[in-house]
Amino acid sequence: MSRSRSLSLSAPLLLEGYRRGLFPMALDDGEIGWFSPDPRGIIPLEPDGFYLPHGLKRRLKKNPFELRFNGAFEAVMRACAQREETWISEEIIRSYRDLHLLGYAHSVECWQEGELVGGLYGVALQGVFFGESMFHTVTDASKVALVRLVETLRLRNFSLLDIQWTTPHLKTFGALDISRTEYLRRLGIALQQERSFV
């Protein structure tokens, strides 16, 4: 894994990092580390690349949540940070809030009875969406947000969904590992595509 450090995060620095295949995380000492994993996790956007577990298919038919985009971006970030170990510091929140105001960072949210119960956030740049984190307080809410994200990226003709690292949970949706070299190749292609997330 490649990693370097930076003292502050401006919007131009964040966007340049993403263009180079890097993403930031807050370290234990308060500094910001830049990461470029090898292998890199992605979720394929091709028709046969994303899987819906059978139980989730049944849940989706019931329309259990109200889905929104960018309705509570900072609240989603703060909910994602509510765990014992988190890389989402106040500096990270401030920086991505700035990206959100500039139209680059987005949230997909699940609401139930007027309450935010799950969602995810990430950065859209040309034809790639860089997924950052997700959370849920109600069963399946983050999964439903992920499904809506993939549907939206397909509708908008995005070509790359970066998830940084795969997990056993995400592999049930078709997530896979590719080499950094292959990731950078796909990233280069996606960055030449003019796309709009919303």
C-alpha positions in Angstrom: 0.0 0.0 0.0 1.3 3.4 -0.9 0.9 6.2 1.7 2.0 9.7 2.2 1.1 12.5 4.6 -0.4 16.0 4.3 -1.1 18.7 6.9 -4.2 20.2 5.5 -7.0 19.4 3.0 -8.2 21.9 0.5 -10.8 21.1 -2.2 -8.2 21.4 -5.0 -5.8 19.1 -3.1 -8.6 16.5 -2.5 -9.6 16.5 -6.2 -6.0 16.2 -7.4 -5.5 13.3 -5.0 -8.5 11.5 -6.4 -7.3 12.1 -9.9 -4.1 10.4 -9.0 -5.7 7.4 -7.4 -5.2 8.6 -3.8 -7.6 9.2 -0.9 -7.1 10.7 2.5 -7.8 9.3 6.0 -7.1 10.8 9.4 -4.4 9.0 11.3 -4.2 8.4 15.1 -1.8 11.3 15.6 -4.3 13.7 13.9 -2.4 14.0 10.6 -3.9 13.1 7.3 -2.5 10.1 5.4 -3.0 9.6 1.7 -3.6 6.0 0.6 -3.4 4.1 -2.7 -4.2 0.4 -1.9 -2.8 -2.5 -4.0 -5.1 -4.3 -4.7 -7.9 -1.8 -5.0 -11.6 -2.6 -4.4 -14.3 -1.7 -7.0 -17.9 -2.7 -7.6 -18.4 -3.4 -11.3 -21.2 -1.4 -12.9 -21.7 -3.8 -15.8 -25.1 -5.5 -15.9 -23.7 -8.8 -14.7 -21.2 -7.3 -12.2 -23.5 -6.1 -9.3 -25.4 -8.8 -7.4 -28.5 -8.4 -5.3 -28.8 -10.9 -2.5 -32.2 -12.6 -2.6 -33.3 -11.3 0.9 -32.5 -7.8 -0.2 -34.5 -8.2 -3.4 -37.6 -9.1 -1.3 -36.9 -6.1 1.0 -36.7 -3.7 -1.9 -40.1 -4.7 -3.2 -41.6 -3.4 0.0 -40.0 0.1 -0.5 -39.1 0.3 3.2 -37.3 3.7 3.0 -37.6 7.1 1.5 -34.5 7.7 -0.6 -32.9 11.1 -0.9 -29.8 12.6 -2.4 -27.8 15.3 -0.6 -30.5 16.0 1.9 -28.3 15.7 5.0 -24.7 15.3 3.7 -22.9 16.3 6.9 -25.3 14.2 9.0 -24.4 11.2 6.9 -20.7 11.8 7.4 -21.1 12.2 11.2 -23.1 9.0 11.3 -20.4 7.2 9.4 -17.9 8.4 12.0 -19.8 7.0 14.9 -17.7 3.9 15.5 -15.0 2.8 17.8 -12.2 3.3 15.3 -12.8 6.0 12.6 -10.7 7.8 10.1 -13.3 10.6 9.7 -12.0 13.5 11.8 -13.3 17.0 12.0 -10.9 18.1 9.4 -12.1 15.4 7.1 -15.7 16.4 7.7 -14.9 20.1 7.0 -13.0 19.3 3.8 -15.7 17.0 2.4 -18.4 19.5 3.4 -16.5 22.0 1.2 -16.4 19.5 -1.7 -20.2 19.0 -1.2 -20.8 22.7 -1.5 -18.8 22.7 -4.7 -20.9 19.9 -6.1 -18.4 17.1 -6.0 -19.3 15.2 -2.8 -22.7 13.5 -2.5 -24.8 11.5 -0.1 -27.4 8.8 -0.7 -29.8 8.6 2.2 -32.4 6.3 3.6 -35.1 8.0 5.7 -37.9 6.3 7.7 -40.6 8.3 9.5 -38.7 11.5 9.1 -35.4 10.1 10.5 -32.1 9.4 8.8 -31.5 5.7 9.2 -28.8 4.9 6.8 -26.8 6.1 3.8 -23.4 6.6 2.2 -21.3 9.4 0.8 -18.6 9.8 -1.7 -17.1 11.9 -4.5 -18.2 12.1 -8.1 -15.5 13.2 -10.6 -16.1 12.8 -14.3 -17.1 9.2 -14.9 -16.0 7.8 -11.5 -17.6 7.7 -8.1 -15.3 7.3 -5.1 -17.3 5.6 -2.3 -16.1 6.7 1.1 -18.2 5.3 3.9 -21.7 4.0 4.8 -23.8 3.5 7.9 -27.1 2.2 9.1 -29.2 2.3 12.2 -32.0 0.2 10.7 -31.4 -3.2 9.1 -30.6 -3.0 5.3 -30.6 0.8 5.1 -27.0 1.1 4.0 -27.6 -1.8 1.5 -30.6 -0.1 0.0 -28.5 3.2 -0.3 -25.8 1.2 -2.2 -28.4 -0.3 -4.6 -29.7 3.2 -5.3 -26.1 4.5 -5.8 -25.4 1.7 -8.4 -28.7 2.4 -10.2 -27.9 6.1 -10.4 -24.3 5.5 -11.7 -25.6 3.2 -14.3 -28.3 5.6 -15.4 -25.8 8.4 -15.6 -23.3 6.2 -17.6 -20.5 6.2 -15.0 -17.9 3.6 -15.7 -16.1 3.2 -12.3 -17.3 2.7 -8.7 -14.2 2.8 -6.4 -14.7 1.3 -2.9 -11.1 1.5 -1.8 -11.0 -1.9 -0.1 -13.2 -4.9 -0.5 -14.9 -6.5 2.6 -16.8 -9.8 2.9 -20.0 -7.8 3.1 -19.3 -5.9 -0.2 -18.2 -9.1 -1.9 -21.8 -10.4 -1.6 -22.7 -7.5 -4.0 -20.0 -8.4 -6.5 -17.1 -6.3 -5.2 -13.7 -7.4 -6.4 -10.1 -6.6 -6.1 -8.0 -5.3 -9.0 -4.3 -4.3 -9.1 -3.3 -0.7 -8.7 -2.1 -0.7 -12.3 -5.4 -1.9 -13.6 -7.2 0.6 -11.3 -5.2 3.5 -12.6 -5.9 2.4 -16.1 -9.7 2.3 -15.5 -9.5 5.6 -13.6 -7.7 7.3 -16.5 -10.5 6.2 -18.9 -13.3 7.3 -16.4 -11.7 10.7 -15.9 -12.0 11.4 -19.6 -15.8 11.0 -19.5 -18.0 13.9 -18.9 -20.7 12.8 -16.4 -23.0 14.4 -13.8 -24.1 12.6 -10.7 -27.2 14.8 -10.0 
